[in-house]
Amino acid sequence: MTCRYVFTLLFLFAFFVPVSPCLAEDRLVKSILLPPGFSISIYAANVPNARSMALSPDNTLFVGSRKAGNVYAVLDKNRDYIADEVITLAEGLNMPNGVAFRDGDLYVAEIHRIIRFRDIEKRLRNPGEPEIVFAALPREKWHGWKFIKFGPDGKLYVPIGAPCNVCEPDDPLFASITRMNKDGGDFEIFAKGVRNSVGFDWHPETHALWFTDNGRDMLGDNLPPDELNHATSPGLHFGFPYLHGNSVPDPEYGSKIGNLTVTRPAQELGPHVASLGMQFYTGSQFPAEYANQIFIAEHGSWNRSEPIGYRISIVRLENSKPKAYEVFARGWLQKDRVLGRPVDIELMEDGSMLVSDDYSDTIYRIVYTETP
């Protein structure tokens, strides 16, 4: 990565003094605290509003955005684990947060549709117009941005968030996780009662779906918790809008739960931490204690009196059941000063971990080096 130089006018001396943005980047990564043996560096800077990520087998990192409306390809041409180039593949899309790669094609989730760029790695500099895979998604913007990913069944999973803080939507598609074939066929609801999931992954051994879910607002600083959920089969209901966390009935809708069977969270997460991307660690670089454990990007609270989140957490499993919820990386929040907001997690072929940050427009790389 080549650092760009900006020039700051010093009126006292009436001349320009070069200041390297590398200094700011260096301060940022030095603020991140990790367990012993781990280190963090900048993999790519200047990725505006970097959100969800998908890595191709040929090492092209695709990155969606929300506010920017862009989709990017991040290239590491010499395989030194520092990005050489960021290419803007598409602009002006409708909150294209989610990206997924399958059989050479790039899938992008806008609010209202799923689109596909064919043979994308052969046409990075001229991808052309995308194909429309599925165009019948709701158009509401509240919780409308999407994380997407292909499951072990070959289907594309697409969450559809609730169009509100808390409500009983008339359309059954809201507050759900749906799935479809890669051509858009066989569209169906997989899970219900999911307020707003912006990250999920499948257990590498059981192949069951695990997903994060953001809790409702306006119940105070400490209620309700965010959730890590475990979907062992299709058709389960995860409580929204009637029940939040394990035991927080909604003050307006809780009495309407009736005889509904609710699947409780596998793990309650911090209140309002904004848990987004999550990933099972399946690499070989980290110590054995991290194998098949869940890493979660906590974007950070927006209306809590004392901010919380702005970190990477880990949920440790034993026999597919959580036994601990811990902080793995922190420092993006310094007292009340926000330096960054983690969004998504992606593993590289060497087992290192990429973390996107839509606040600082950065993608980090976390590595483990065995200590003496």
HELIX and SHEET records of a PDB file:
HELIX    1   1 PRO A   21  LYS A   30  1                                  10    
HELIX    2   2 ILE A  120  LYS A  122  5                                   3    
HELIX    3   3 GLY A  254  LYS A  256  5                                   3    
HELIX    4   4 ALA A  288  TYR A  290  5                                   3    
SHEET    1   A 2 VAL A   6  LEU A  10  0                                        
SHEET    2   A 2 PHE A  15  VAL A  19 -1                                        
SHEET    1   B 4 PHE A  38  ALA A  44  0                                        
SHEET    2   B 4 THR A 362  TYR A 368 -1                                        
SHEET    3   B 4 MET A 353  ASP A 357 -1                                        
SHEET    4   B 4 PRO A 342  LEU A 347 -1                                        
SHEET    1   C 4 MET A  53  LEU A  55  0                                        
SHEET    2   C 4 LEU A  61  VAL A  63 -1                                        
SHEET    3   C 4 VAL A  71  LEU A  75 -1                                        
SHEET    4   C 4 GLU A  85  ALA A  90 -1                                        
SHEET    1   D 4 GLY A  98  ARG A 102  0                                        
SHEET    2   D 4 ASP A 105  ALA A 109 -1                                        
SHEET    3   D 4 ILE A 114  PHE A 117 -1                                        
SHEET    4   D 4 GLU A 131  PHE A 134 -1                                        
SHEET    1   E 4 LYS A 149  PHE A 150  0                                        
SHEET    2   E 4 LEU A 156  ILE A 160 -1                                        
SHEET    3   E 4 SER A 176  MET A 180 -1                                        
SHEET    4   E 4 GLU A 188  LYS A 192 -1                                        
SHEET    1   F 4 PHE A 200  TRP A 202  0                                        
SHEET    2   F 4 LEU A 209  ASP A 213 -1                                        
SHEET    3   F 4 PRO A 225  ALA A 231 -1                                        
SHEET    4   F 4 GLN A 267  PRO A 271 -1                                        
SHEET    1   G 2 LEU A 243  HIS A 244  0                                        
SHEET    2   G 2 VAL A 248  PRO A 249 -1                                        
SHEET    1   H 4 SER A 275  PHE A 280  0                                        
SHEET    2   H 4 ILE A 294  GLU A 298 -1                                        
SHEET    3   H 4 ARG A 311  GLU A 318 -1                                        
SHEET    4   H 4 LYS A 321  ARG A 330 -1                                        
SHEET    1   I 2 LEU A 333  GLN A 334  0                                        
SHEET    2   I 2 ARG A 337  VAL A 338 -1                                        
END                                                                             
